[in-house]
Amino acid sequence: MGREITPGRLSNSVTAEADTDIKNKDNKVQNQSGANDQEPRWRKFLAYVGPGFLVSLAYLDPGNLETDLQAGANHRYELLWVVLIGLVFALIIQSLAANLGVTTGRHLAELCKAEYPWVVKICLWLLAEVSVIAADIPEVIGTAFALNILFSIPVWTGVLITGLSTLLLLGLQKYGVRKLELLVSSLVFLMAACYFGEMSYVKPPAGEVLKGLFIPKLKGNGATGDAIALMGALVMPHNLFLHSALVLSRKTPRSKSGINDACRYFLLESGFALFIALLINIAVVSVSGTVCSGGGLSQDDADKCSDLTLNSASFLLKNVLGKSSSIVYAIALLASGQSSAITGTYAGQYIMQIIVTSWVLGSCIIGINIYYLSTGFVDWLIHNNLPKVVNVFIGAAIFPVMAIYILSVIYLTFRKDTVVAFIDTSEAQQTEMEKGECGIDSAKVNCNIPFREDLADIPLPQ
């Protein structure tokens, strides 16, 4: 007979095996932590670069550029301190939004949906949507103005092209959010090159620029109104939803030190991106202030300086660069409008998750499409001068196409999404993640901060 195994010996054997497994897991975690600690800090930092540049575009949109142009034309460099203070506070608020996403593993819209009562969610969603719409209007129109300057395209056609190009460029998220971040970062540096090049030709006095940047003044007619406009253009609440979501696309280590490092790197990256945004805003105000306050302006140019718009500001460098001044300005405006339109639309996807479900949103889209397509097309059929036979054939060809389009929208609305866009965690796990306790105890090896793969390919919110 074989050797008899007593219950006590069996229990000791199982306990020893369990201890061995736990030690192996501990060693594995320590080895991974050691490998991460040995990695150079600059390489760790590069892994977190990207979200800040998408966020900084909200402070470089055509609405900001127009207020900068008008402030510089009216008051030269005296209101630069408003831009500096606004962007400092923007950095503080944006860093808090990034920390929220890193520590909780959920973005701001998800937390609002989970924490607030129904009435508060409705009010919050309405305010956020209004802010996105208010920001998107100058972005789209500014891009249309740039296309008009470059290619003499009508503004209404430029608006349609802007909407289509925005949707196509957002398709880059199918290949990973880093591709979209690279595109937007390239547009930011293109914009910076254009405006810094303009400032190098104009050569504003550095002493007066620095004085306007650090010495607050509100002198002159309308200075208070222009200062309020500058500050209002820097208020971007939808950016908080976007920033808290973008940080979830990075794999944050599950230790307390890993969370702290991630928060620190996101702060540095956001600070660098917003510093570039500050320099671009300073360049715009300086160019406008130097040209409009200088001598030798014709009466027509002086009238334009008194009421600068995005479509008329290309004259600012006409005396220096000639015809190419409008091209340089239009390229910078195109980069500003297109990139900010992308980020504004991107932020709207998260804001929708506060309250509106996909079928409600889709039903509204279907209703609007049916109304405008049917009434517009039928009105055209009734009032055109074509023969009746031609109208019959046109109606027979177009109505099936309209039906296919509406059925496609219905299918996309009610189909079941394959990617989860909302991750809910228990309160205990949420508390552990916020305190950074995951991975400290060997029994919590599997307690991970959720890596949001859905951020790379975002479906409509459920």
C-alpha positions in Angstrom: 0.0 0.0 0.0 1.1 3.5 -0.7 2.1 6.0 2.0 -0.9 7.3 3.9 -1.3 11.1 3.8 -2.7 12.6 6.9 -5.1 15.7 6.7 -2.6 17.8 8.6 0.3 17.0 6.1 -2.0 17.7 3.2 -3.0 21.0 4.6 0.6 21.9 5.2 1.4 20.9 1.6 -1.4 23.1 0.2 -0.4 26.0 2.4 3.2 25.7 1.2 2.2 25.7 -2.4 -0.1 28.7 -1.9 2.8 30.6 -0.2 5.1 29.7 -3.1 2.5 31.1 -5.6 2.1 34.3 -3.6 5.9 34.7 -3.4 6.2 34.2 -7.2 3.5 36.8 -7.8 5.3 39.2 -5.4 8.6 38.6 -7.2 6.9 39.2 -10.6 5.4 42.5 -9.4 8.7 43.6 -7.9 10.6 42.7 -11.1 8.1 44.6 -13.2 8.3 47.6 -10.8 12.1 47.4 -10.9 12.1 47.3 -14.7 9.9 50.4 -14.7 12.1 52.2 -12.2 15.2 51.5 -14.4 13.5 53.0 -17.4 14.8 56.5 -18.1 12.4 59.2 -16.9 12.4 61.0 -20.3 11.1 57.8 -21.9 8.4 57.5 -19.3 7.5 61.1 -19.9 7.1 60.6 -23.7 4.6 57.8 -23.1 2.3 60.4 -21.5 2.7 63.1 -24.2 -0.3 63.8 -26.3 -3.5 64.6 -24.3 -2.2 68.1 -23.4 -1.8 69.1 -27.0 -5.4 68.1 -27.9 -6.6 70.1 -24.9 -4.5 73.1 -25.7 -6.3 73.5 -29.1 -9.3 74.9 -27.2 -7.2 77.9 -26.3 -6.1 78.4 -29.9 -9.4 78.2 -31.7 -10.5 80.9 -34.2 -12.7 82.5 -31.4 -9.6 83.1 -29.3 -7.6 84.3 -32.3 -10.3 86.9 -33.2 -10.5 88.3 -29.6 -6.6 88.4 -29.6 -6.6 90.4 -32.9 -9.2 92.9 -31.7 -7.5 93.3 -28.3 -4.2 94.0 -29.9 -5.6 96.4 -32.4 -7.5 98.4 -29.7 -5.0 98.3 -26.8 -1.7 97.0 -28.2 0.0 94.9 -25.6 -1.8 96.1 -22.4 -4.2 93.1 -22.1 -1.6 90.4 -22.4 -1.8 89.9 -18.7 -5.4 88.6 -19.1 -4.2 85.9 -21.4 -1.4 84.9 -19.0 -3.8 84.7 -16.0 -6.4 82.8 -17.9 -4.0 80.2 -19.1 -2.4 79.8 -15.6 -5.9 79.0 -14.2 -6.6 76.8 -17.2 -3.5 74.7 -16.4 -4.6 74.3 -12.8 -8.1 73.2 -13.7 -6.9 70.9 -16.6 -4.4 69.2 -14.3 -7.2 68.5 -11.8 -9.3 66.9 -14.6 -6.3 64.8 -15.6 -5.7 63.7 -12.0 -9.4 62.7 -11.8 -9.1 60.3 -14.7 -5.9 58.8 -13.5 -6.9 58.2 -9.9 -10.5 57.0 -10.5 -10.1 55.1 -13.8 -13.2 56.9 -15.2 -13.6 60.2 -17.0 -15.7 63.1 -15.8 -18.8 62.3 -17.8 -19.0 58.8 -16.4 -18.5 60.1 -12.8 -21.2 62.7 -13.3 -23.6 60.1 -14.6 -22.9 57.8 -11.7 -22.8 60.4 -8.9 -25.4 63.2 -9.6 -29.2 63.0 -9.4 -31.3 63.2 -12.5 -32.1 66.9 -12.4 -28.4 67.9 -11.9 -27.3 65.6 -14.7 -29.8 67.3 -17.1 -28.7 70.8 -16.2 -25.0 69.8 -16.4 -25.5 68.1 -19.8 -27.3 71.1 -21.2 -24.6 73.6 -20.0 -21.8 71.3 -21.4 -23.6 71.0 -24.8 -24.1 74.7 -25.0 -20.4 75.3 -24.4 -19.4 72.8 -27.1 -21.8 74.4 -29.6 -20.6 77.9 -28.7 -17.0 76.8 -29.2 -17.7 74.8 -32.4 -19.4 77.7 -34.3 -16.3 80.0 -34.6 -14.1 76.9 -35.3 -16.1 75.8 -38.3 -16.6 79.3 -39.6 -12.9 80.1 -39.1 -11.9 77.1 -41.1 -14.4 78.1 -43.8 -12.8 81.6 -43.9 -9.4 80.0 -44.3 -10.6 77.9 -47.3 -12.1 81.0 -48.8 -8.8 82.9 -48.6 -6.8 80.0 -49.9 -9.0 78.7 -52.7 -11.8 81.3 -53.1 -14.4 78.7 -52.0 -17.7 80.1 -50.8 -18.1 80.2 -47.0 -21.1 77.8 -47.0 -19.2 75.3 -49.1 -16.2 75.6 -46.7 -18.5 74.9 -43.8 -19.6 71.6 -45.4 -16.0 70.7 -46.3 -15.0 71.4 -42.7 -17.6 69.1 -41.3 -16.7 66.3 -43.7 -13.0 66.6 -43.1 -13.5 66.7 -39.3 -15.4 63.4 -39.5 -12.7 61.8 -41.7 -9.8 62.9 -39.5 -11.6 61.7 -36.4 -11.5 58.3 -38.2 -7.8 58.2 -37.2 -8.9 57.0 -33.8 -9.7 53.7 -35.4 -5.9 53.3 -35.7 -5.2 54.4 -32.1 -5.6 57.7 -30.3 -1.9 58.4 -30.6 -2.3 58.9 -34.4 -4.9 61.6 -33.7 -2.7 63.2 -31.1 0.2 63.2 -33.6 -2.0 64.9 -36.2 -3.2 67.6 -33.8 0.3 68.2 -32.4 1.6 68.7 -35.9 -1.2 71.3 -36.6 -0.3 73.1 -33.3 3.4 73.4 -34.4 2.4 74.5 -37.9 0.3 77.2 -36.4 3.1 78.2 -34.1 5.5 78.4 -37.0 3.2 80.7 -39.0 2.5 83.1 -36.1 6.1 83.2 -34.9 7.2 83.9 -38.5 4.7 86.8 -38.7 6.0 88.2 -35.4 9.6 87.9 -36.5 8.8 90.2 -39.5 6.8 92.7 -37.4 9.4 92.8 -34.6 7.2 94.2 -31.7 9.1 95.9 -28.9 10.0 93.2 -26.3 10.0 95.6 -23.4 6.4 96.7 -24.0 5.3 93.1 -24.6 6.8 92.0 -21.2 5.3 95.0 -19.5 1.8 94.2 -20.9 2.3 90.5 -19.8 3.1 91.2 -16.2 1.6 94.7 -15.3 -2.2 94.7 -15.3 -3.8 97.7 -16.9 -7.3 98.6 -18.0 -6.9 101.9 -19.8 -8.6 103.2 -22.8 -12.1 103.0 -24.2 -13.6 99.5 -24.1 -10.6 98.0 -22.3 -12.8 96.3 -19.7 -15.1 94.8 -22.4 -12.1 93.5 -24.4 -10.6 92.0 -21.2 -13.8 90.2 -20.5 -13.9 88.9 -24.1 -10.3 87.6 -23.8 -11.1 85.8 -20.5 -14.4 84.5 -21.8 -12.6 83.0 -24.9 -10.4 81.0 -22.5 -13.3 79.4 -20.6 -13.6 75.9 -22.1 -15.6 73.6 -19.7 -15.9 70.9 -22.4 -12.1 70.6 -22.2 -12.4 69.1 -18.7 -14.5 66.2 -20.0 -12.0 65.6 -22.9 -8.8 65.8 -20.7 -10.2 63.4 -18.1 -10.9 60.9 -20.8 -7.7 61.1 -22.8 -5.5 60.3 -19.9 -7.2 56.9 -19.7 -5.7 55.9 -23.0 -2.4 55.4 -21.2 -1.4 52.3 -19.2 -0.9 53.7 -15.7 1.0 51.5 -13.2 -1.2 50.2 -10.4 1.1 51.3 -7.6 0.8 54.5 -5.6 4.1 55.8 -7.0 2.9 54.9 -10.5 -0.3 57.0 -10.1 1.7 59.9 -8.7 4.2 59.7 -11.5 1.4 59.7 -14.1 -0.2 62.8 -12.5 3.2 64.5 -12.5 3.9 63.7 -16.1 0.5 64.8 -17.3 1.0 68.1 -15.4 4.3 68.7 -17.1 3.0 67.8 -20.5 -0.1 70.0 -20.1 2.1 72.8 -18.9 4.3 72.6 -22.0 1.4 72.5 -24.4 -0.4 75.4 -22.7 2.9 77.3 -22.7 3.1 77.0 -26.5 -0.6 78.1 -26.6 0.4 81.2 -24.5 3.2 82.0 -26.9 0.9 81.8 -29.9 -1.6 84.1 -28.3 1.1 86.5 -27.4 2.3 86.5 -31.0 -1.2 87.2 -32.4 -1.8 90.1 -30.0 1.7 91.5 -30.7 1.3 91.3 -34.5 -2.1 93.0 -34.4 -0.9 95.6 -31.9 2.3 96.5 -33.7 0.7 96.8 -37.2 -2.5 98.7 -36.2 -0.6 101.1 -33.9 2.1 101.8 -36.4 2.2 104.6 -38.9 1.7 104.4 -42.7 -1.6 102.7 -42.6 -4.1 103.6 -45.4 -7.6 104.7 -44.5 -8.9 101.3 -45.6 -6.5 99.4 -43.3 -7.2 101.8 -40.4 -10.9 101.0 -40.8 -10.2 97.3 -40.8 -8.1 97.7 -37.6 -11.1 99.3 -35.8 -13.2 96.2 -36.6 -10.9 93.2 -37.1 -12.5 89.9 -38.1 -11.0 86.5 -39.1 -11.8 87.2 -42.7 -10.2 90.6 -42.9 -7.0 90.2 -40.7 -4.8 88.9 -43.5 -3.9 92.5 -44.4 -1.7 92.8 -41.3 1.4 91.6 -43.0 0.7 92.9 -46.5 3.3 95.6 -46.3 6.0 93.1 -45.3 5.1 89.9 -47.1 3.0 91.2 -49.9 0.5 88.7 -51.4 2.0 85.8 -49.4 0.8 87.4 -46.1 -2.8 86.2 -46.8 -1.5 82.7 -47.5 0.5 82.5 -44.3 -2.4 83.8 -42.3 -4.9 81.4 -44.0 -2.7 78.4 -43.3 -2.4 79.3 -39.6 -6.2 79.9 -39.5 -6.9 76.6 -41.2 -4.7 74.7 -38.8 -6.4 76.4 -35.9 -10.0 75.9 -37.0 -9.6 72.3 -38.3 -7.7 71.0 -35.3 -10.0 72.7 -32.7 -13.0 71.4 -34.6 -11.6 67.9 -34.2 -11.1 68.2 -30.5 -14.5 69.9 -29.9 -16.3 67.1 -31.7 -14.1 64.6 -29.7 -15.2 66.2 -26.4 -18.8 66.1 -27.4 -18.6 62.3 -27.6 -17.9 62.1 -23.9 -20.4 64.8 -22.9 -23.1 62.7 -24.5 -22.4 60.0 -22.0 -23.7 62.1 -19.1 -27.4 61.6 -19.9 -28.3 61.0 -23.5 -28.4 57.4 -24.7 -27.6 56.6 -28.3 -31.2 55.8 -29.3 -32.4 59.2 -28.1 -29.7 61.0 -30.0 -30.3 58.8 -33.1 -34.0 59.4 -32.9 -33.4 63.2 -33.0 -31.0 62.8 -35.9 -33.6 60.7 -37.8 -36.4 63.2 -37.2 -34.3 66.2 -38.3 -33.1 64.3 -41.4 -36.6 63.2 -42.4 -38.1 66.6 -42.0 -35.4 68.6 -43.9 -34.9 66.0 -46.6 -38.6 65.4 -47.3 -39.7 69.1 -47.1 -36.7 70.5 -49.0 -36.8 67.9 -51.8 -40.6 68.0 -52.2 -40.6 71.8 -52.3 -37.9 71.7 -55.0 -39.9 69.3 -57.0 -43.0 71.4 -56.9 -41.4 74.8 -57.7 -38.8 73.8 -60.3 -39.3 74.5 -64.1 -38.5 71.0 -65.3 -41.1 68.9 -67.3 -43.4 66.7 -65.2 -41.9 63.5 -66.7 -38.4 64.5 -65.6 -39.7 65.3 -62.1 -41.3 61.8 -61.9 -38.0 60.1 -62.8 -36.1 62.3 -60.4 -38.5 61.5 -57.6 -38.4 57.8 -58.4 -34.6 57.9 -58.2 -34.1 60.1 -55.2 -36.8 58.8 -52.8 -35.3 55.3 -52.6 -31.9 56.8 -51.9 -33.4 58.9 -49.1 -35.1 55.8 -47.7 -31.8 53.8 -47.7 -30.1 56.7 -45.9 -32.7 56.9 -43.2 -32.7 53.1 -42.8 -28.9 53.2 -42.4 -29.1 55.8 -39.7 -31.7 53.7 -37.9 -29.5 50.6 -38.1 -26.5 52.5 -36.7 -28.6 53.9 -33.9 -30.1 50.7 -32.7 -27.3 48.2 -33.4 -25.6 46.7 -30.3 -22.2 48.2 -29.7 -19.3 45.7 -29.4 -17.1 47.9 -27.4 -18.0 48.9 -23.8 -17.9 52.7 -23.4 -18.7 52.7 -19.7 -16.8 50.9 -17.0 -18.3 50.7 -13.5 -16.3 49.6 -10.5 -17.3 48.7 -7.0 -16.9 51.4 -4.3 -14.3 49.3 -2.6 -12.1 49.0 -5.7 -12.7 52.7 -6.5 -11.4 53.7 -3.0 -8.4 51.4 -3.4 -7.5 52.9 -6.8 -7.8 56.5 -5.4 -5.5 55.7 -2.5 -3.1 53.8 -4.8 -3.3 50.6 -2.7 -3.6 48.2 -5.6 -0.6 45.9 -5.8 0.7 46.7 -2.3 -0.8 43.7 -0.7 -0.1 40.4 -2.4 -3.8 39.5 -2.2 -4.6 42.5 -4.4 -2.3 41.6 -7.4 -5.3 41.6 -9.8 -6.6 45.0 -8.7 -5.7 47.0 -11.8 -6.5 50.5 -12.8 -8.7 50.0 -15.9 -6.9 50.5 -19.2 -9.5 52.0 -21.4 -9.1 50.3 -24.8 -12.4 51.8 -25.8 -10.7 55.2 -25.9 -8.9 54.1 -29.1 -12.2 53.3 -30.9 -15.2 55.1 -29.4 -18.7 54.0 -30.4 -21.8 56.0 -29.7 -22.6 56.1 -25.9 -25.0 53.5 -24.7 
